[in-house]
Amino acid sequence: MFASPELMLHLAHDRNREMIAEADRERLLSSARLARRGRKVRSRPAGTLASCEATAVVPAR
């Protein structure tokens, strides 16, 4: 059984669109993961480099 050339072309275009949509989803998910990872890193405390002494605030002149 032979399929018509138009049907085969239509199926090829559909598959191409599916592959492009899948790649777009992957890019979107990976960029969302990177954004979440970046947000978590920024929300962490600065570390132990802060001074232990109490600092007095001096008003600007």
C-alpha positions as CSV (number, residue, x, y, z in Angstrom):
1,M,0.0,0.0,0.0
2,F,1.4,3.4,-1.0
3,A,0.5,6.6,0.7
4,S,0.0,9.7,-1.3
5,P,3.0,12.1,-1.5
6,E,0.8,14.9,0.0
7,L,0.1,12.8,3.0
8,M,3.7,11.9,3.5
9,L,4.7,15.6,3.3
10,H,2.0,16.5,5.8
11,L,3.2,13.8,8.2
12,A,6.8,15.0,7.8
13,H,5.8,18.6,8.6
14,D,3.8,17.5,11.6
15,R,6.8,15.6,13.0
16,N,9.0,18.5,12.4
17,R,6.6,20.8,14.3
18,E,6.5,18.2,17.2
19,M,10.3,18.1,17.4
20,I,10.5,21.9,17.4
21,A,7.9,22.2,20.1
22,E,9.7,19.5,22.2
23,A,13.0,21.5,21.9
24,D,11.3,24.7,22.9
25,R,9.9,22.9,26.0
26,E,13.3,21.6,26.9
27,R,14.8,25.1,26.6
28,L,12.1,26.6,28.6
29,L,12.5,24.1,31.4
30,S,16.2,24.3,31.5
31,S,16.1,28.1,31.7
32,A,13.5,27.9,34.5
33,R,15.8,25.5,36.3
34,L,18.8,27.8,36.0
35,A,16.7,30.7,37.2
36,R,15.5,28.8,40.2
37,R,19.1,27.7,41.0
38,G,20.3,31.2,40.6
39,R,17.6,32.5,42.9
40,K,18.5,30.0,45.6
41,V,22.2,30.9,45.5
42,R,21.4,34.6,45.9
43,S,19.1,34.1,48.9
44,R,21.8,32.4,51.0
45,P,23.6,34.3,53.7
46,A,26.8,36.1,52.8
47,G,28.9,33.8,55.0
48,T,31.1,34.5,58.0
49,L,33.0,37.5,56.7
50,A,30.8,39.9,58.6
51,S,32.4,41.8,61.5
52,C,31.7,40.6,65.0
53,E,31.9,44.1,66.5
54,A,28.8,46.3,66.8
55,T,29.1,49.2,64.4
56,A,27.8,52.7,65.1
57,V,25.9,54.4,62.4
58,V,27.3,57.9,61.8
59,P,25.0,60.4,60.1
60,A,26.1,61.8,56.8
61,R,27.2,65.4,56.7
